[in-house]
Amino acid sequence: MNSFDPGKIVVRGAHFIGGEYVDEGPQRIDVARPSDGVVYASVPVADGALIDRAVDNAWTAWRSSGWPRIAPRERARILRRFADLVAADVETLAPLEAIGSTRPIRDAAAWDVPYTAEGIRFYAEFADKLGGEVMSTDHDHLGMTIAEPYGVIGAIAPWNFPLVMASWKIAPALAAGNAVVLKPSEMTPFSVLRLAELALAAGVPKGIFNVVQGDGRTGDALVRHPRIGKVTFTGSTRTGAAIMAACAETGTKPVTLELGGKSPQVVFADAPRLDAVARRIAGAISGNAGQVCNAGSRLLVERSIADELSERIEQVFAELKPGATWARGTTLSPIISEPQASRIESIVQRTVAGGATLRYGGHRADGGKSGPFYWPTILSNVTQQSEAVREEVFGPVLTLQTFDAEDEALELAQHPEYGLAAGVHTADLGRALRFVRSIEAGTVWVNRYGRTSDFMIPTGGYKRSGIGKDLGRQAYEANLRFKSVLIDLRS
């Protein structure tokens, strides 16, 4: 898709409740474009009263619309129509996604929108293919489980991939027969409103898919609402812990949490095609300017190839072109906000002050004149105690550590707090499998880094990187509760 004029994009700053736009709230939040910091819209903040209204509306729609009782095949047909409308709406959705997020228009059009549509289509097929089952019991009894939706799912999506992350929440929830109240990030509130419009146009009943705008206070009110049956969230570990505590305090609601990460990429000297490995590693930390929960931010390299690999990664970084998200030629995204850019700078500076070597980058692109663009950075001579190794930076900062033996590499790969993803690059299959079995991470990639469109493979973290799974069969089943039934046939 070509470049576009951000001044010509029209947005609707409102909630979407019961199939209608609702422009109410006690205050408004300004929304700025990450690329240049220009405030281009505002959204109302949903307070407790408006959350009550949205959730109660969703609950009523869930009870009265027939959505949870509709023939599963018909629900699948509606969701497939929804997916088709999303795919056909790329000329509207992609600019909406790009203008206010960190997603360049080329990526939003070629990947985000099609991926969102395909994810909805994938979960539509679960609607009539997974449910309860008949159990083995005594001959005179019939035992079974019945799969039932929770009712209303409370979903909170992050700002880094607004459409894609929203689809991870809404698609399995709707396919399982639930209603959804979704809160997008206050920094990226608009593209999901278009999703809600398209769902309604596809035949999803009014009130089944709702969007409420607001900040952390809105999210807290949503997860605490007594009629929310289950919560799903993607975001920071700190916020995820707060959500889990709030759910425990207000009804022990189940949660799915995809949280932070400090994912290692382990490269052995026998890794095939070092140029390809360098591009893979560079892309895993510079993609979306490192603002990805599973960014490969810790590079662990066998000592004999460390310098050569680092030089090749630096060459890839040098090819990147920072620019506005509405410019087709942009290949390095902006940082989401000036405060986040300053945080990245501070972590790098403190890590260097603590003894690390700034091997590459470590500065704003164009000296900061063009906006919050941070150049991809490599820090070497770091230790496990270095701040950039310990903490999730959420920016294009790669730490480089070397090893001489396999057991040393494994020890460096483990992180005391996070365990979201990991990458292993080697020609030795036995070694690769040993690492797959030993690394504490929810996903391990071998000789690649990053997801494909294989939606059947679930994603989720170990330790403080989360609980539960997005994607895969597991995400669909997480939106169902299972009732056990035992019938005595002798009566």
N, C-alpha and C positions, 0 to 999 in steps of 0.2 A: 504494500500500500504506500502511496506517495506521501510526502510531507503535507501538513495541513496548517491552516491559520488558527491558532488557539482562540483568537478573539471571536471567531464565528461559531464556536461550540456553545450550544445552549444547554444549560443544566437546570434541574428542578430541585431546589433545596427544600426537601420535605421528607416526611415519613410516608410509608405506603402501608396502610392498614385497611383490612377488609376490602381490598380491591380498589381503594381510592387514595389519592394524595391528601395528606393531612399536614398542613403547615401551622403547627401549634407547638408551644413549648415556652417555658419561663424565660429562656434566653437563647441566643444564637452563637454559633461558633464560626469564625471566619475560616475559609478553606483556601490555602495558597498552593500555587503551582510549584512543585519542587525544582523545576528547571530554572526558574528565575525569581522565585519568591513572591510573585504577584498574587495578591488576593483576588480571586475571580468569582467567588460565591460564598454563601454561608448556609448553614443548616441549623434547624431548631434542635434543641436538646430535649430529649424525652425524659421527663421526671417520673417519679413513682406513680403519679396518677395516670400519665399517658402509657406507662408500661402496663399498668392494670388494664387499661382499655385495650391495648394491643393483644395482650395475652388472653384476656377474657373473650375478645372477638375471635381469636384463633381457636380457642376452646369451643366456643359456640359453633363456629364453622365446622370444626372437626366432628362435633356431635351431630350436626344437622345436615351437612352437605352430602353425606354418604361416601366421602372420600375413603375412610378406612374400610368400608364394607363393599365398595365397588368391586366388580369382578377383576381379579388381578390382571388379567390380560387387557382389560380396558384401561386400567391405570397405566399399564406399560405403553399402550398406544398414545395416551395423552402425553406422557413424558417423552416419547419419541417425537411427537409433534413439537414439543417444547425444544428439544435438541435441534430439530430441523430449523426452527425459527431463529435460534441463537446462531447457528452456522450461517444462515442467510443474512443476518443482521450485522455482518462484520463492518460495513461502512459506517454504521452508527456506534456499535459497541467499541471498536478498536480506538477511535479518537476519544471517546469518553474514558476509556481505560488509560490511555496515554497522557492525556492533558494533566491529570491530577495525581498521577502515580510516578513510579520510577521505571515504568515499562516503555521503552521506545516504540514508536508506532509500527516499525517494521516487525518487531517481536510480537506486539499485541495482535497484529493482524494475522501473522503467519503461524503463531503458536498459541497465544493465550485464548483467543476466541474459539478456534477449532478444538483445542484441548478441552475447553469448558463444555462445548457441545457434545463431544465424544464421551466425556465423563457422565453427563446426564443420560446419554443413550445407553451407556454401559449399565448403569444402575436400573434403567427401565427394564432391562432383561431379567433382573433379579425378581421383579414384582410377582411373577407367576412361576418361579422356578425354585424358590427356597421357602420353606415354612416349617411346620411341625413334622413329627414323624411318629410312627407306631413303634412301641417299645416291646422288647421281649419280656413276657410275664408268664405266670401260671396259665395253664390251658383254660381255666375257667374265668380268666380275667382278660380285659382288653385295656392296655396301657398306652397312652399317647402323650405327646406334648403339642400344645397349640401355640403358634407364634402370634403375638398381638402387638400392635404399635403402642408406644407410650402415651401418645396424645399430642402434646405440644413440646417440640424440641426448642430449646434456647441455644442459639448459635452465635458465636462471636468470631468474626473473620479479621485477619490482619491487613496491613496496608501494602505489604510487599508484592503480593500477587492477588489483587482484590477479587477478580472474577474467578480465577482458578480455585483459590482457597474457599470462596463462597460455595462454589459448586461441590467441593468435597463435603461440605456440610449439608447442603440442601438436597442433593441428588439422592443419596441413600435414605435420608429421612423421608422424603416424599414417596420414594418407591416403596418403602415399608408401610406407608399409610398414615404417616404423621402429618400434623401441621407444623409450621416453622415460624419462629420469630427470630429474624437475623439482625444483629447489630454489626454493621461494617465499621471499620476504623473511621474516626472523625476526619482523618486526613485524606481518605479515599472513599467518599460516600456515594458516588453518583452512578457508577456503572452497574452496581447491583440493583439499583432502582429500575434500570432498563430490563434486567433479568426478571424482576417481579412483573413488569408489564407483559413481557413475552410469555411468562408462565400462565398468566391470566388469559392471554390471547389463545394459548394452546388448549385451554379447557380445564386447567387447574382451578377448582372452585374459589370464589372470593373468600378471603380470610385464611386460606390454607398456606399461603406464602406471604409473609409480612416483613417489612423492613422498618426498623426504628433507628433514628439517628441519635448520636450523643457521644459522650466521653466515658471515662471509667465509672462515673456514678450511674450512668445509664446501664452499663453492663452489669454492675453490682445489683441493681434493682431487678434486672432481668433474671439473673441466675438464682436470686433469692425468692422469686415469685412462687407461691405454693402450687400453681397449676403448671409450672414447667416440670415435665417428667424426666428430662435428661438434658445434660449440657454438653456441648462440644465447642472447643476453643483451640485456636492456634495463636501462639504469641510467646511472650517472654516467660521464663521460668518463674519469676517472682509473681507475675499476675496469675499464672496457672495455679500456683500454690494458694493464692488468695481465693481464687474461684473454688478450688477444691474444699477449702475451709468453709466458705459460704454455703456450698451445697451440703456439707455435713451438718451445718447449723440449722438448715431449713428443710430438712426432710430426707437426708442421706440420699440425694439424687446421684445416679451414676454419671460419670464424666468421661469424656474422651479429650485428652490433652496432648497436643503436639507442641513441644516447647523448644528451648534453646539447644544449641550444640556447639561443640569444639571438635569438629570431625577431622581425624587424621587421614593423610594419604601416605601410604608406605610404599616406597619405590626401591626395588632391589636392582643390583647391577645387571641382572639378566633380563630386565624388563624389555620386551620387544619394542622396536621402533621408538627410540628416545624422543625424536621430534614429535611424534604423536602423543607420547606421554606428557611432554612439556605443554602442548596445546590443551590437553585434557585438564591438566592441573591449573593452568592459567585460567581456563574458562570456568573452572569450579570455584574460583575465588573472585574473578572479575565480573562474572555474569551477574546482572542486576546490581553491579557495584558491590558485590559481596553481601548484599542485604537478603540473604537466604538462610533459613535455619540450618540446612545441612551443608552449607558452604564448606569446601575442603580447606580449612584455614590452618591446619598444622601439617607441614610437609616434613616427612621423615625419610631421609635418603641415605642409601649405603654410601659410605664416605668416598669411595673411589670414583663415583660419578657425580658427587654433589655439586662441584663447581660447574661442570659442563651442563648439567640439568638446569641449574639456576640461571646460567647465561642464556639458555634457550627459552626459558620462561620469560626472562626480561625482554628478549626480542619480540615475543608475542605481545607482551604488555605495551611495547613501544608502538605497535600497530593500531592500538585502540584510539578511537576518536570520541572525546567527550562532546556532548551537545544536548540541545533541548530534546525532550521526548517526542516532540512533534516534527522533528527533522529526520528524514529517512536515513541519512548517513550516520546517525548516532550509533556508536557501538559501546560507549561507556556511559552508563546511567548516572543521573545525579543522585546524591545522597538525599534522603527524604526530606530533611529539614536542616536549617543552619545549626540548631542545638545538637543534632546527631552528628553532623560533620565536625563540630568542635569537640565532641566526645571522642570521636575516632582520632583526631589529632592529639588530644591529651593522652590517650592510652599509648600511642606510638611514642610520644615524647617522654613519658614516664618510663616506658620499657627501655628506651635508649639510655636514659639517665641511670637506669639500673644495671647497665653493663652490656646491653645488646648492641649489635652493629647494624646501622641502617645501610643495607646493601643496595636497595633500589627504592625509588619513590620517596614517600614520606612527606608529601606536600600537596597542596591544592593544585588542581589543573589550572593553568593560565593564571597562577598566582592568586586565585580566588576571585578574579574579576568577572568571570562568567557565571558565578553562582556556586552552590555547594557541591562541586565535583572534586573528589579526592582521588589522586592518582594511585593505581595499584602499587603496593608496597611489599618489600621483602625484608624481614628482620632476621638476621643470623646471630650466632653466639648467644642464643637464648637458652634458658633452663626451664625445667618444669614449674619453677616458681615465678617466672617472668609474667607480668600482668597480661601481655598479649597472648601468652600460652594458656593461662588460667581462665581468663574472662572471654565471654563472647563479645567480640568487637562489633559485629554486624556491619562490616565494611570491608573494602578490598585489601585486607592486611593478611599476609602470609608469613608465618614463622617457619624458619628452616633449622632443623636439627639433623645431625648425622649419627650413624650407627655403624658398627662393624660386624655384628652377629645378629642372628635371627631373634634370639631371646631378648637382646637389648632393644631391638625394634619393637617387639611386642610390649615390653615394659613401657617404652616411650609412648606407644599408641594408646594405652589405657589412660583415661582421664578420671580424676577422683569424683567428679560431679556429673559430667555429661556423657551420653552414650546414644547419640541420634544416628550417626552414619559413619562409615569408614570406607576407604578405598585401599586396595592392595594391587600393586603392579609388579608382576613377575611372570616368567615363563615356566616356573616350577609349579605344577598343579598340586603336588603334595604340600608344598609350602603354602600355597594359596588356601587350601582347605584347612590347614592347621590354623591359619589366621582367622578364617571364617568361623571356626569353632571357638577360638580363644578370645577374640576382641569383644568387649562388652559394648555392643551397638545393635540397634534395632534393624539396621540395614547395612550390609557389607557388599560393596561392588568390587569385582575382580576384573582388572584390565579395562575398566571404564569408570566413569564417575557421573552419577546423575540418573534420574528416572527416564524411562521411555514411556510410551503410551500404553504400556501393558498394565491396565488398571487393576488386573487381578492380583498384582503383587502389592501387598499391604505396606504401609509405612508408619513408623512410630518408634519412639525411643525407649531406651533403658535409663534407669536411674532418674536424675532430675530432668532428663529430656522428654519426659512425658509418661502417659499411661494410656493404654488402648491403642487402636489402630485406625488410621484413615486409609481409604482405598481398599480394594480386595473384598472378598466375601465378609471378612471380619467387620468392615465398616457398615455393611448392610445389616448384619446380625446385631450390631451394637445399637441399632435403632428399633430393636424388637425386644420384648420381654416374653418369656416362655412359661406357659401355664401347664402344669402336669395334671393329667386326668387318668383315673383308674376306675374302670367299670366292672362290677361283679356280674358276670353272665349267668350266675345261678339263680338270681332273684326273679 
